Amino acid sequence: MGKSKELKKEPEYQNQVVIVGRCSGPGEEKELPSGDKVVEFRIIVGRDDRDGYDTFDVALWSSVLRKRGIALKSDEWVEIIGTLRRRFWKVGAVSASRWQVEARQLRRI
């Protein structure tokens, strides 16, 4: 009898981020060419390992979250739970992209 081969189980993919920080300003609602609506804003987060801050773009797609996002004020503290997405678009003949947090939950702190 031969030795049975052990099957390696691959880890499951996971894309979840939790960010706590301050809003740079109220969310802005945009209507896309498709007719979909999204509210976008930036969250400001202090760095743990050195001086300075990072800002992250946040997108709110559900109607409940869009309403909360529009009501945000500058420097208001929030917790965002969501997924990291890379968005692509064209400006003329040039392609561009950016990273964005697609929020599933938004909570004022």
N, C-alpha and C positions, 0 to 999 in steps of 0.2 A: 504494500500500500504506500502510495506517495503522500508526502506532506500536503495537507490542504493549504491552499493559499488564503491568506488573510486579506479580506477586502478592506481597503482603506476608505473610511467614510470621509468625504470631503466636508469641510465646514459649510454652513449655510450662509448665503449672502445676507448682509445686514446693512441697511442704509437708514440710520436714525441719528438725528442730531438733537441736542438739547442746548439751547443758548439762553442765558440770562444776561440782560443788559438794558441800556437806555435807548429809547427811540430818538432818532435824529429829527423827527418831525412827524406830523400826521400823515397817514397813508394817503396815497393818491390813486383814485380809481381810473382805470384805463379800459376802453372798449377796444378789443382786438378786431381785425378785419373779419374774423369768423363770427363776430357778434358776442363772443364770450367776454365776461368782465373779470377783471383782476384788480386787487388793491395791492400796491407795492409801497414799501418803506424800507428804511435802513435801521439796523440795530447796531449800537456802539457797545463794544466789549473791551474791557481792560485786559491787558496781557498779564499772565501769571508770572512769566519768567523774566520780564524786563519792562522798562518804562514804555509807555505808548498804548495805543488803542488799535483795534481792528474794527472795521465796519463790514457788515454782511447785508446783502440785499435779501429781502423777505417778500414772498408772494403769498397772497391770501385769495383762494379761489372760491370757497363756499360762501354762500350769501351771509351766513351767520358771522363768519370770520371777517368778511369784507366790511360789515357794519361796525364791528369792533375796531378794525384797522383805521377806518375813517375817523373814528372818535378819539384816536390816540393823540396825545400832546407831546411836544418836545420835552425831552429829558424824563419822560414817564418810564418807569421800570416795568419790564415784561419778561415773561418766560415763553419761549417758543419751542415747541416740539414738532419736528417735521423731518423731511428728507432733503438731501443735497441733490440738486439738479444742475445740469449744464445746459444753458440756453444758447441757441445759435440763431443768427439772423444775417441778412445781407444789407450793406449800405452801398448802393451802386454795384460795382463789381467786386467789392471787398467783403469777405466773410468776417464776422466778429462773433465772439462768444463771451459769456460770463457765467460764474457760479452763482446760484441762488438757492436759498432755503425755501422749500415749499412747505408752508406751515399746515399742520393738521390740528394743532392746538395753539391757542394764544391766551395767555393768562396775565392779567395785571398783578403786579406784586405790591 
